[in-house]
Amino acid sequence: MKLGLLRDKCRKKPMEGVKVNLARTTRRFSAHTIDEYEYIELPRSFEMNAGCARVSAQHTKFPEGFIFGVATAAHQIEGAWNVSGKGENVWDRFTHTQPEMVADLTNGDVAVDSYNRYLEDVEALEYLGVDFYRLSLSWARILPNGRIDEINPDGLRYYHALLDALAEKNIKPLVTLFHWDLPQKLQDLGGWANPELVDYFYDYSDLCFREFGDKIKSWITFNEPYEICEDAYGDILKAPGLNSHGVGNYLCSNTLLKAHAEAYHLYDQIYRPKQGGNIMISINSIWYEPSDPNNEEQVTLAETANQFKFGWFAHPIFTEEGGYPAQMVENVARQSEMEGLARSRLQQFNDYWIQRIKGTSDYLGINHYTTFLVTGPGVDPTAKSPSWLKDIGAVTTMEVGGDSASTWLRVYPSGFANLLRWCKRNYNDPIIFITENGFSDRGTLEDYGRISYYNDYLSEILNVIYNDDVNVIGYTAWTLMDNFEWRAGFSERFGFYYVNITDPNLPRTPKLSVEYFKQLIANRELPQDDRFKEPSLKAREDLHVDFDRVLNELSKPNARELARLGNHACPLRTLKFRSVNFGPFSLPLPQDASIRFNLGPGSQLQILSVTFERLRGAIFRSAATYLPLFKHIRQ
Ligand code: PNW
């Protein structure tokens, strides 16, 4: 039985006798057609629910006017932490007083020394051919103690020099005012938990708009408010690591959203009329999906999780209604009551602030990397009490998609498309600007994993632009060069350029992805050249899987047993085979490969990923990438 599963014409009309769960299949596959692999043979009554394949994208060409850039952040690249008048910031304090908090004991003292090597970095940007460069200003470099009463002229000089160098190459700056490096003096006053910070941020923004506004036409107020409030105030994952879970995080969001709104209005009323630029906020998303899309409870909980994560900051700014999402307000109030508190730990804004915050972003800036799955109701085993995570009331898992070097980053491109469609629906079809997206490995020049990630995620952007009319106008890759990846130090590398940090000259060496991204920008089209494909993959295209046999085996007791064990280890009912043979499956895969299946209800089978042990540590691939291996699927 043959089924042209991924052909448009067949997608809507499966061949008779073959039961395909189209809702699920098209959801997963919507991004791609498999032109080269026309037919996938499936046994009768087999429901397939696999990852999507990187073969040939459905769309490859970006629309007219779509722009590309790369991003960095001051503290991650500049170094020069205490020279030329820069004040101490929270990351300086955090890494100096608790060096063990960083995986490889590195810090931002020198980082990749971009303070001194910025001209070299501008050349790298020029080589890539980017339309714009997203950078952030170091508040403490400009205002050493955070306050406007002491301005550091050298700080202003540095940013002017950088902006001039960019202008000379015709690279437009997209500038973030706050990318996590709060002046320590302001942290001493309570940081974002202190409502007075609204005024300090106003003064700082005012100075930046006035000083740099002729050179900067695109601004971002805050980078990733969730990470600021939850990771740094609610947890210990980012500096200052207050670990005030369920309390400090919500105090932070109140201040931060007001500070954002005030900076927006200032720009809008005073500076925009003369300078004519735009201003937005960049919100990070972990996109939550139900582990089983047919499970109503999981679907509802995933929606709640998305409101808690993305909606926490997007709802007050981008909806008609304004304020925090109703579900969030309700959940935290209920939990607070159960904790015996007189008021909710999350205070809803009053009418004045609801109105003041609404509509304060020209574009919806999205940072996106990954997707998690929701498996059911309850308290996540990792949740503290009280906490944001406990307030959600859902159990989640990262057992989805392919690996990266970061535990939190799973490669799952279709989640990106779902997030973008969700944003279109929830926020009244906003203009969307992707302000970050990227992939980590341990540092390799032949970074096929990164190329594959960009290819697959960008392909999803094209799909939602053309198929769903989602208004995405720009894309920013994270990041120009390997840099100080916060608590991961240099152990996780996101850069296009490799930086050897053991060499005092900190040389930047282009990885293969530089050529990929350069070609993409030059042609405004996803490169499909062979040279960007992992060589060992090309050689293995004759692999096949005996699905019939797999299904057969699945019904046998030992397979059930294995599934149960898999269940125990990972709630997704994922079977992990990392050994030489594949248990009852006897798959003719090479000996160094492992394959992960998701056994859904009714024997639905999802190929999550195939991993080659030999490549682990260097290259990580998603299911998406490996599906072409199953070219000749036999009955
Ligand atoms: C972003 N998540 O952080 C930051 O803006 C960058 O400074 C950072 O280097 C980059 O992404 C890579 O980590 C994130 O859990 C932190 O989804 C966490 C998540 C996403 C982005």
Residues whose N, C-alpha, C, O or C-beta is under 5 A from the ligand:
A	BS01	PNW	A73 N284 S285 I286 Y369 W408
